Amino acid sequence: MEKVIAALNKQRPDAFDLLGSVIFTSLHKRIIGFAIQSRLPAMYSSKGPVEAGGLMYYGPDMVAGYRRVAYYIDKILKGTKPADLPVEQPTKFELVINLKAAKQIGLTIPPNVLARADRVIK
């Protein structure tokens, strides 16, 4: 992680998008701290880091996805062969914005973007 932070400090990106990974999940507090300290806008692959102080999340609504999983489990338990069920992609997405994080990095989120957010953390 130290090498990544050093490289980010040298190359100075305009922002970053943190993809989902077990490694990143275990380090998300440190990564959030780096993003805030470096005043870098960061997008995360789940809502957890945003609730912990990160800037924003845009991705599938996991609750809706779990409901679909329950639907599939029900079908399978009632005898439907898994191979006969269609593959589905998420159809509901959500945008979560943390205004406290935006303020800390000196970023103003336009009102029209805030209006589109499913959740705004103040």
LINQUI-V215122 format. One record per pair of residues at least 24 apart in sequence whose C-alpha atoms are under 10 Angstrom apart, sorted by the first residue. I is the first residue (numbers start at 0). J is the second residue. If there is no record, write none. Layout:
{{I	J} {I	J}}
//
This chain:
{{0	26} {0	29} {0	30} {4	30} {4	33} {4	34} {7	33} {7	37} {8	33} {8	37} {11	37} {11	39} {12	39} {12	40} {13	38} {13	39} {13	40} {13	41} {14	38} {14	39} {14	40} {14	41} {14	42} {15	39} {15	40} {15	41} {15	42} {15	43} {16	40} {16	41} {16	42} {16	43} {16	44} {16	55} {16	56} {17	41} {17	42} {17	43} {17	44} {17	45} {17	56} {18	42} {18	43} {18	44} {18	45} {19	43} {19	44} {19	45} {20	44} {24	48} {27	51} {27	52} {27	53} {28	52} {28	53} {31	100} {34	100} {34	103} {34	104} {35	100} {35	101} {35	102} {35	103} {35	104} {35	105} {36	103} {36	104} {37	104} {38	100} {38	101} {38	102} {38	103} {38	104} {38	105} {38	106} {39	101} {39	103} {39	104} {39	105} {39	106} {40	100} {40	101} {40	104} {40	105} {40	106} {41	100} {41	101} {42	95} {42	96} {43	95} {45	95} {46	93} {46	94} {46	95} {46	96} {48	97} {49	95} {49	96} {49	97} {49	98} {49	100} {49	120} {50	95} {50	96} {50	97} {50	120} {51	97} {51	100} {52	96} {52	97} {52	98} {52	99} {52	100} {52	101} {52	103} {52	120} {53	96} {53	97} {53	98} {53	99} {53	100} {53	101} {54	95} {54	96} {54	97} {54	98} {54	99} {54	100} {54	101} {54	102} {54	103} {54	104} {54	106} {54	120} {55	94} {55	95} {55	96} {55	97} {55	98} {55	100} {55	101} {55	116} {55	118} {55	119} {55	120} {56	93} {56	94} {56	95} {56	96} {56	97} {56	116} {56	118} {57	92} {57	93} {57	94} {57	95} {57	96} {57	116} {57	117} {58	89} {58	91} {58	92} {58	93} {58	94} {58	95} {59	88} {59	89} {59	90} {59	91} {59	92} {59	93} {59	94} {60	89} {60	90} {60	91} {60	92} {60	93} {60	94} {61	89} {61	91} {61	92} {61	93} {62	91} {63	89} {63	90} {63	91} {63	92} {64	88} {64	89} {64	90} {64	91} {64	92} {92	117} {93	117} {93	118} {94	118} {94	119} {95	119} {95	120} {96	120} {96	121} {97	121}}
//
